[in-house]
């Protein structure tokens, strides 16, 4: 196993006596502070204070071990950054969203993938000058339920414990859309606190902690990015209740983010970064099986999972296999895959996310959400210039199944609960 994988110990929930890793007290305090809108205060105590444009030309990449990071990793593995004349350091794997957010905001990284609601929260609740530069992928997540949970529908999640990877995540948004449609109320309560018959209790867990928590029956279900859904199926006795891409057609999940100062002070450098990212997404879209094996621990080792798990996460989307429960309902009409790769950041999706967050239960201070205008956020949070230029340079992105070739830069959001 590669050094990268040795540094990140993946729990195998198929082993008896699995212990759940616990976040250190400092990490819990950090998460609470960040949720309360204290990221700027937190950064004041870190070396360097707050993020600023790097003085060197090195590309410094941070990522989580999920398929959402595919574009950033493929661009490194296939030499696309090098082809653009970029000096890219070895991508650094982090275990959870909080350390990645902190590291990026403090300037340790200048290229990351983040769950799309996170940069929104960073920019408007914490005044961190982050910019969304492109989508990292579409779809690529699902809700996994325990084999003995008795959950056959979203209605059955009443009275249950469900884990999400972050409060400001597409997973939390889509889950709560489905819960509301089923008449179930999402709540955030302490462990052991009683639930009303119509309440579903949510908690945040790092993605690698989810499969062992499900296997140990600490939770009834979790919703997260791949390959932890595939891992839950193969190692934790879980099953997919519904794929999120079958609820919200070709929804964004993770997005490619950079510091705003880099985009203004180093536009040519920024364009080269986006060229490599777009090229990597096209390659991933057209070579999913190869890319899955490339990223796995059996090859380059960017992801600490075996090739069969990553390949399932990227390619296995069979309606018959997921008929009980009916996890796939719209594949024929929508033509999407388990995960797809297209970089264009549709403004319509950003607007819907802003609207949906106002109906989504999250921990911490959420008052800022009520002040956000969806049209303003779609124009201010996202930088369309560099990705648009890269897409014109590499037009094969239009061949991805999640792109309407006749009208590739506009779409109407479709949600089917």
HELIX and SHEET records of a PDB file:
HELIX    1   1 UNK A    3  UNK A    6  1                                   4    
HELIX    2   2 UNK A   25  UNK A   35  1                                  11    
HELIX    3   3 UNK A   39  UNK A   44  1                                   6    
HELIX    4   4 UNK A   67  UNK A   69  5                                   3    
HELIX    5   5 UNK A   70  UNK A   77  1                                   8    
HELIX    6   6 UNK A   80  UNK A   83  1                                   4    
HELIX    7   7 UNK A   97  UNK A  105  1                                   9    
HELIX    8   8 UNK A  116  UNK A  125  1                                  10    
HELIX    9   9 UNK A  154  UNK A  157  5                                   4    
HELIX   10  10 UNK A  170  UNK A  181  1                                  12    
HELIX   11  11 UNK A  207  UNK A  215  1                                   9    
HELIX   12  12 UNK A  228  UNK A  235  1                                   8    
HELIX   13  13 UNK A  244  UNK A  246  5                                   3    
HELIX   14  14 UNK A  260  UNK A  265  1                                   6    
HELIX   15  15 UNK A  267  UNK A  286  1                                  20    
HELIX   16  16 UNK A  288  UNK A  295  1                                   8    
HELIX   17  17 UNK A  307  UNK A  315  1                                   9    
HELIX   18  18 UNK A  331  UNK A  334  1                                   4    
HELIX   19  19 UNK A  347  UNK A  357  1                                  11    
HELIX   20  20 UNK A  367  UNK A  371  5                                   5    
HELIX   21  21 UNK A  374  UNK A  380  1                                   7    
HELIX   22  22 UNK A  385  UNK A  393  1                                   9    
HELIX   23  23 UNK A  395  UNK A  399  5                                   5    
SHEET    1   A 2 UNK A  58  UNK A  59  0                                        
SHEET    2   A 2 UNK A  87  UNK A  88  1                                        
SHEET    1   B 5 UNK A  92  UNK A  94  0                                        
SHEET    2   B 5 UNK A  61  UNK A  64  1                                        
SHEET    3   B 5 UNK A 111  UNK A 115  1                                        
SHEET    4   B 5 UNK A 254  UNK A 259 -1                                        
SHEET    5   B 5 UNK A 130  UNK A 135 -1                                        
SHEET    1   C 2 UNK A 138  UNK A 139  0                                        
SHEET    2   C 2 UNK A 339  UNK A 340 -1                                        
SHEET    1   D 6 UNK A 185  UNK A 187  0                                        
SHEET    2   D 6 UNK A 199  UNK A 204  1                                        
SHEET    3   D 6 UNK A 161  UNK A 164  1                                        
SHEET    4   D 6 UNK A 221  UNK A 225  1                                        
SHEET    5   D 6 UNK A 141  UNK A 146 -1                                        
SHEET    6   D 6 UNK A 238  UNK A 243 -1                                        
END                                                                             
